[in-house]
Amino acid sequence: MPSMMTQTKDPSSERLAETSILLASDSERHGNTMHRALQQNGFAVEYAGDYAQVELALHERAFDLVLLEVTGEHAVELAVEAALRVKRGNARQFVGYLADANLQTSGLAGDAVFPRNAARLPEALRRFVAEGGN
């Protein structure tokens, strides 16, 4: 008699799907790339567009993670200002940055910095969520 196998759900996949992410970027092209990469890897992510749209999106619904993609030095100040506005509205809201290695020491004030790399970002976020980072 063939044995019946039961499928068990991967708890990390469930947690990933339950973790809501709001993504914003100073570059529509790069933001769309990151958005697609996260969606294709099982993340529940909404793309807000630019940093100014983050607060509007947060007024409409809650997100576990807010990620601000910073494509260059020109955007650091704008990203930090957006993060500070979010934190003033809700100090417990997680705000992370997606930044290249050279920008990670440029005054980004938030909860974490993740790689701004579509291939490496999903795994970094997967580890972060699995470790209970949000």
N, C-alpha and C positions, 0 to 999 in steps of 0.2 A: 504494500500500500504506500503510495507516495506521501511523503511528509508535507504537511502544509506549512509554508513559511509565512510568517507574519512580517509585514513591513513595519519597521519602527522608524519614527520620524527623527531626524537628526536635530537634537535640541539647539545646536548652534545655528542651523538653517532657520529654524522657527524664530529664534531670537533676532536673527538678521532681518527677517521679513517683518517682525514686530517693531523694529527700531526705525522710527521715522526720521528722515533727514531732509533738511532744507539747505539747498546749495545756492550760493550766489557767487558771481565772478565779475571782475572788471573787464573781462573779455568774453563776448558772446560766443565766439568760436571755441575758445578753450573751455568755457563753461558747459557748452553743449557736449563737448567731447567727454568731459568728466561725468556729466549727467548720464550719458549713454553707457559709459564704462561701469558705473555703479548699478544702473538698472540691469544690465546684462549679467551682473554678478549677484543678482538676487536682493539688492537693496531697495527699500521703499524710499525713493528720493523724489523730491519735487524741486524743480529749478525755478528760482525766484527771478532770475535775470541779474540785474546789477545790485549793488549793496543797498541802494535806496529802497528797493522792493522788500527787503528782509523784514522790516518792522511791519509792513502791511500784511505780509504773509503770516507773521506771528500773531497778528490781531485776529486773523481768520481761523487759525487752528494752532494747536500745540505741536511741537516737534521735539524729539529727543535730542537731536544734534543739529546745530547750525554750523555749516561749513562755509568759510569764505575763501575762495580761491584768489590767490595773489600772484599775478603773472609777472610782476616786475617791481622794481623799487618805486616807480611812479605811483603804485597802488597801495603801498604799505600804510600811509597815513589815512587814506580813505577806508581801508579795511579795519584799521584800529578804531577809527571813529565809529564805524558801523557796529563793531563788537562792543564798544563802550555804551552805545545807545541801547543795544539789546540787553546788556547787563544792568543798565539803569532801570529798564523796564521789568527785568526779572533776574536777580542776581544768581539764581540757581540754574539758569539756562546755560547749557553747554555750548560754548563757542570755540570751534577749532579752525585752524587755517590749513589750506593746501598751499604749500610754498616750496620752491626750490631750495636746495641746501644753502645756497649763498644768501637767502633771505631769512633763514631761520634764526639768525642772530641780529636781525635789523629792527628790533623793538616791537615785534608782534606780541601784543598783550592779550592772551586768551588762555583757554584751558589746555590746548594741545596744538602741535603742529604736525601735520601729516604730509607725506610726499605728494608733490604736485606732478604726479606721473600716473597716467591712466592704467598702466600695467601693474604698478606696485601699490596703488591706493587701495583697491578692493581688499587685498590681503592684510594691509596695515589696519584697515577699519574692521575687518573680520576678527583679527587678534584683539583689537581694542574692545569690541563688543563682547567677545567671548570671555575676556578678563573682567567684564562688568564695569567697563569704563564709563558708561553713561548713566 
